[in-house]
Amino acid sequence: MVETLFQRDIKIKRVTTLGYSAAQALNDPVRIKILEILSHVQMCAEEITKTLGSSGYKKATTTIRHHLDTLKSAGLIQATKMVEVRGAVMKYYSPTLRAFSYDMPDLEKHVKLVDDTGTKMFKILKSVLEDKKFIAAFVGKDACGQCKGDHYKEYAALEIVSAALAEAMDRKEYAELIIGKEQPKKVAIRQ
């Protein structure tokens, strides 16, 4: 006879959609710090090395270039500018992912807000999942072998919502909400 000593249901509290290579690329605190730095201003490897050094991350420029290559291969950054400096090409990078290195906030204090926002988000997800073009894109896709659910369709819908959220966060009005005053739409570019 088997006696259950402990059992509880776990509720999913966050959703993050990352491919394998992106998850691997984020498995390094230096790379997360690089993404955080680049979310404020595009920089080249040398500037990133200097900025990291002043934050306590002493790394060689070649190491930082390796980290940039890993982030670029994972699709987490892109080269945004190339300039010629004394016969060499200097690349500047910006992130395609917004990274925050904060501890998780206590959302238990905001249960009603989470619930109300969840209701609104459900309506958005429902409209995406019921979109005729979206449905047509997944005809013939295989269902999950374990639960017969369509997790790829679920993943694609979450990626659409994530891209829409990123687009909303890129608006001038969003910056005004966060900072409380008028801000330029794009981050500053170092020359």
Rosetta blueprint (number, residue, H / E / L):
1 M L
2 V L
3 E L
4 T L
5 L L
6 F L
7 Q L
8 R L
9 D L
10 I L
11 K L
12 I L
13 K L
14 R L
15 V L
16 T L
17 T L
18 L L
19 G L
20 Y H
21 S H
22 A H
23 A H
24 Q H
25 A H
26 L L
27 N L
28 D L
29 P H
30 V H
31 R H
32 I H
33 K H
34 I H
35 L H
36 E H
37 I H
38 L H
39 S L
40 H L
41 V E
42 Q E
43 M E
44 C E
45 A H
46 E H
47 E H
48 I H
49 T H
50 K H
51 T H
52 L H
53 G H
54 S H
55 S L
56 G L
57 Y L
58 K L
59 K L
60 A L
61 T H
62 T H
63 T H
64 I H
65 R H
66 H H
67 H H
68 L H
69 D H
70 T H
71 L H
72 K H
73 S H
74 A L
75 G L
76 L L
77 I E
78 Q E
79 A E
80 T E
81 K E
82 M E
83 V E
84 E E
85 V E
86 R L
87 G L
88 A E
89 V E
90 M E
91 K E
92 Y E
93 Y E
94 S E
95 P E
96 T L
97 L L
98 R L
99 A L
100 F L
101 S L
102 Y L
103 D L
104 M L
105 P L
106 D L
107 L H
108 E H
109 K H
110 H H
111 V H
112 K H
113 L H
114 V H
115 D H
116 D H
117 T H
118 G H
119 T H
120 K H
121 M H
122 F H
123 K H
124 I H
125 L H
126 K H
127 S H
128 V H
129 L H
130 E L
131 D L
132 K H
133 K H
134 F H
135 I H
136 A H
137 A L
138 F L
139 V L
140 G L
141 K L
142 D L
143 A L
144 C L
145 G L
146 Q L
147 C L
148 K L
149 G L
150 D L
151 H H
152 Y H
153 K H
154 E H
155 Y H
156 A H
157 A H
158 L H
159 E H
160 I H
161 V H
162 S H
163 A H
164 A H
165 L H
166 A H
167 E H
168 A H
169 M H
170 D L
171 R L
172 K H
173 E H
174 Y H
175 A H
176 E H
177 L H
178 I H
179 I H
180 G L
181 K L
182 E L
183 Q L
184 P L
185 K L
186 K L
187 V L
188 A E
189 I E
190 R L
191 Q L
